[in-house]
Amino acid sequence: MSSGVGNSGSRQSSQTATPHGASRRSWLFRPEPSQSASQFSSMIPAVVLHLSFAPRHLGSYRAARVDLDSARPRSRLVLQAPEPPEPEQPPPEEDLASEFEAGKAYGREIRSRFVAPRIDDPGLPLTDALVCISGSLFIAQWALNPAVPPSLKIPPPSWLSPTPLPGGIDWRGLPYILSTVSHGASLAACWVLGSLAASNYESDAFMGTWQTALARTWRAGAFAVGVLLLSTQLSLYVSLTAQGLDPYTIPTTELVDDSDPAVMQIIKTAFEVICDCGVQAVQLTIFRLYRWADAQGPGSGGPPR
């Protein structure tokens, strides 16, 4: 009996404890109908205390937000004209003096290339001259050789004229050979000046790398072409003036159609200069590369000669 009563008592206590074991939020705001009015009235102070405590936190949060906004830097767009650049300071006199001395030293170096050149191979200038003469002989053969097809021939250059010989000498090609050699010697003089300007007779020009040999050759050729153009213009000016023609004539289509003498002579001279430059460039480049290969010695690992 006592056990039964105890069980029923515990069962009733568990039933009554169930609403009290629920969460505090549900116990505060969702009271069970079985609760008495006294129990519900006891919850009113707790609710009032909770509602009075919440705005305090909200006010402190708003105050902290205001302080944070006031401490945060704000970007402002400022419109103003750019400051004028500072005036350039003139270089000091010491720099100008050093630059002037460096320019004088470079000028003395360029002058020494012509006045006191360095020629490591004394036979190389003569060999270059022979190559230039052979180029002129090639052009003469191209214009006069009957074995060349007519469609591939070029008109005889103005310098390719027979040289008068003493009486009794009647050799077929000798009059043309002399004028060709004379023209080739003139081209050789231009080339030698270019080689001196480019230091093309020093050992580095034919005993270094093949790139150096090729670069020195083309630099010398550029200077030689400039000398050739200058001398050709001077010679053409003298020739046109002696014939009573205008040396400042500009070739046009109308003048070419009318076969103007000055225009025809200018065009013919320009064609001859183009042929000379092309033939000499090819032959001298091939010869200088051969000279470089010969200076390397037999085989790839031989000593230079």
C-alpha positions in Angstrom: 0.0 0.0 0.0 2.7 2.4 0.9 4.5 1.6 -2.3 1.4 2.1 -4.4 0.8 5.4 -2.7 4.4 6.4 -3.3 4.1 5.5 -6.9 0.9 7.5 -7.3 2.5 10.4 -5.5 5.6 10.3 -7.7 3.4 10.0 -10.8 1.5 13.1 -9.7 4.7 15.0 -8.9 6.1 14.2 -12.4 2.9 15.4 -13.9 3.1 18.6 -12.0 6.8 19.0 -12.7 6.4 18.8 -16.4 5.3 22.5 -16.8 7.9 23.7 -14.4 10.7 21.8 -16.4 9.8 23.6 -19.7 12.0 26.5 -21.0 11.9 29.7 -19.1 10.6 31.6 -22.2 7.6 29.3 -22.6 7.0 29.4 -18.8 7.0 33.2 -18.8 4.9 33.9 -21.9 2.8 30.8 -22.4 1.4 29.8 -19.0 -0.7 26.7 -18.7 -4.3 27.2 -17.9 -3.9 25.1 -14.8 -1.7 27.7 -13.2 -3.3 29.9 -10.6 -3.6 33.6 -10.7 -1.1 34.0 -7.9 1.6 32.2 -9.8 0.9 34.4 -13.0 1.0 37.5 -10.9 4.4 36.5 -9.6 5.8 36.6 -13.2 4.9 40.3 -13.7 8.0 41.8 -11.9 10.3 39.6 -13.9 8.8 40.7 -17.2 8.9 44.4 -16.2 12.6 44.0 -15.2 13.4 42.4 -18.6 11.7 45.2 -20.5 13.4 47.9 -18.5 16.9 46.3 -19.0 16.7 45.9 -22.8 16.6 49.6 -23.9 19.8 50.2 -21.9 21.8 47.9 -24.1 20.1 49.4 -27.2 21.1 52.9 -26.1 24.7 51.9 -25.4 24.9 50.3 -28.9 23.6 53.5 -30.5 26.0 55.6 -28.6 28.9 53.4 -29.6 27.8 53.5 -33.2 27.7 57.3 -33.1 31.2 57.4 -31.6 32.5 55.1 -34.3 31.0 57.2 -37.1 32.5 60.3 -35.7 36.0 58.7 -35.4 35.9 57.3 -39.0 37.7 59.5 -41.5 35.6 60.9 -44.3 37.0 61.4 -47.8 36.5 64.9 -49.3 36.9 65.8 -53.0 39.1 68.9 -53.2 39.1 70.7 -56.6 42.3 72.7 -57.2 44.6 73.5 -60.1 47.7 71.4 -60.4 50.9 73.0 -59.2 53.1 74.4 -61.9 56.2 72.2 -62.6 59.4 73.3 -61.1 61.8 75.0 -63.6 64.6 72.8 -64.8 67.9 73.6 -63.3 70.7 74.2 -65.8 73.4 71.6 -65.7 76.5 72.6 -63.7 79.4 73.9 -65.5 81.5 70.9 -64.5 79.2 68.6 -66.5 79.3 70.8 -69.6 83.1 70.9 -69.4 83.3 67.1 -69.1 80.9 66.6 -72.0 82.9 69.0 -74.1 86.2 67.2 -73.3 84.5 63.9 -74.1 83.4 65.2 -77.5 86.9 66.5 -78.3 88.3 63.0 -77.4 85.9 61.3 -79.7 86.7 63.7 -82.5 90.4 63.0 -82.0 89.7 59.2 -82.2 87.8 59.6 -85.5 90.5 61.7 -86.9 93.2 59.2 -85.9 91.3 56.5 -87.9 92.2 58.4 -91.1 95.4 60.2 -90.1 97.1 57.3 -88.2 95.0 54.2 -89.0 95.7 50.8 -87.4 96.2 48.2 -90.2 97.0 44.8 -88.8 97.0 43.2 -92.2 99.0 45.4 -94.6 97.9 43.4 -97.6 94.2 43.7 -96.9 93.6 47.2 -98.4 95.2 46.1 -101.7 93.1 42.9 -101.7 89.9 45.0 -101.2 90.9 47.3 -104.1 91.3 44.2 -106.3 87.8 43.0 -105.3 86.4 46.4 -106.2 88.1 46.3 -109.6 86.8 42.8 -110.3 83.3 44.1 -109.6 83.7 46.7 -112.3 84.9 44.0 -114.7 81.8 42.0 -113.9 79.6 45.0 -114.9 81.6 45.5 -118.1 81.2 41.8 -119.0 77.5 42.1 -118.2 77.1 45.0 -120.6 79.5 43.9 -123.5 79.7 40.1 -123.5 77.8 38.7 -126.5 77.2 35.5 -124.6 74.8 37.2 -122.3 71.2 37.0 -123.6 69.9 40.4 -124.9 67.0 40.3 -122.5 69.5 40.1 -119.5 71.9 42.7 -120.7 72.3 46.2 -119.2 73.0 49.3 -121.2 76.7 50.2 -121.3 77.6 52.5 -118.4 78.8 56.0 -119.2 82.3 55.2 -117.8 82.6 52.1 -120.1 84.1 53.9 -123.1 87.2 52.8 -125.1 90.4 54.4 -124.1 92.4 55.7 -127.1 95.7 53.7 -127.5 98.9 54.6 -129.2 99.1 53.9 -132.9 99.7 50.3 -134.0 98.1 48.8 -130.9 94.8 47.2 -131.8 93.8 44.8 -129.0 90.1 44.0 -128.8 89.2 44.4 -125.1 92.2 46.5 -123.9 90.5 49.9 -124.4 87.5 48.8 -122.3 89.7 47.2 -119.7 91.6 50.4 -119.0 88.4 52.4 -118.4 87.0 49.6 -116.3 90.1 49.4 -114.1 90.0 53.2 -113.7 86.4 53.1 -112.6 87.1 50.2 -110.2 90.0 52.2 -108.7 87.6 55.0 -107.9 85.2 52.6 -106.2 88.1 51.1 -104.3 89.0 54.6 -103.0 85.5 55.0 -101.6 85.7 51.6 -100.0 89.1 52.2 -98.4 87.8 55.4 -96.8 84.8 53.5 -95.5 87.0 50.8 -94.1 89.2 53.3 -92.3 86.1 55.0 -90.8 84.8 51.6 -89.6 88.2 50.3 -88.3 87.8 47.5 -90.8 91.5 46.8 -91.1 92.0 46.0 -87.4 92.4 42.3 -86.4 89.0 42.3 -84.7 87.3 42.9 -88.1 88.6 39.5 -89.5 89.7 37.5 -86.5 86.8 37.9 -84.1 83.3 36.5 -84.6 81.6 36.3 -88.0 79.0 38.8 -86.7 81.7 41.3 -86.0 83.2 40.8 -89.4 79.8 41.2 -91.1 78.9 44.3 -89.1 82.3 46.0 -89.8 81.9 45.2 -93.5 78.4 46.7 -93.8 79.4 49.8 -91.7 82.3 50.4 -94.0 80.0 49.9 -97.0 77.5 52.5 -95.7 80.3 55.1 -95.4 81.6 54.2 -98.9 78.1 54.5 -100.4 77.8 58.0 -98.9 81.2 59.0 -100.4 80.2 57.6 -103.8 76.9 59.5 -103.8 78.6 62.7 -102.9 81.2 62.4 -105.5 78.7 61.3 -108.2 76.5 64.3 -107.5 79.5 66.6 -107.8 80.5 65.0 -111.0 77.0 65.1 -112.4 76.6 68.8 -111.5 79.9 69.6 -113.4 78.8 67.6 -116.4 75.3 69.1 -116.7 76.7 72.6 -116.2 79.3 72.1 -118.9 76.6 71.0 -121.4 74.4 74.0 -120.6 71.7 72.0 -118.9 70.0 72.7 -115.6 71.7 70.6 -112.9 68.7 71.1 -110.5 66.2 69.4 -112.9 63.8 67.1 -111.1 62.8 64.0 -113.2 59.1 63.8 -113.9 56.9 61.7 -116.1 56.4 64.4 -118.6 60.1 65.1 -118.9 60.9 61.4 -119.3 58.3 61.1 -122.1 59.9 64.1 -123.8 63.4 62.6 -123.5 64.8 65.6 -121.7 68.6 65.4 -121.9 69.2 66.4 -118.3 66.5 63.9 -117.0 67.9 61.1 -119.1 71.4 61.6 -117.9 70.2 61.8 -114.2 68.3 58.5 -114.6 71.2 56.8 -116.3 73.6 57.9 -113.6 71.3 56.7 -110.9 71.0 53.3 -112.5 74.8 53.0 -112.7 75.2 53.9 -109.1 72.6 51.2 -108.1 74.5 48.6 -110.1 77.8 49.5 -108.6 76.5 49.5 -105.1 74.8 46.1 -105.5 77.7 44.3 -107.1 80.3 45.7 -104.8 78.2 44.9 -101.7 77.8 41.3 -102.7 81.5 40.7 -103.7 83.0 42.5 -100.7 80.7 40.8 -98.2 81.6 37.4 -99.6 85.3 38.2 -99.6 85.3 39.5 -96.0 83.4 36.4 -94.8 86.0 34.3 -96.6 88.8 36.3 -95.0 87.3 35.7 -91.6 86.9 31.9 -92.2 90.5 31.8 -93.4 91.8 33.6 -90.3 90.2 31.0 -88.0 92.8 28.4 -89.2 92.2 24.9 -90.4 89.3 23.2 -88.6 87.2 24.7 -85.9 89.7 24.5 -83.1 92.8 25.7 -85.0 94.7 28.9 -84.0 93.8 32.0 -86.0 96.1 33.1 -88.8 
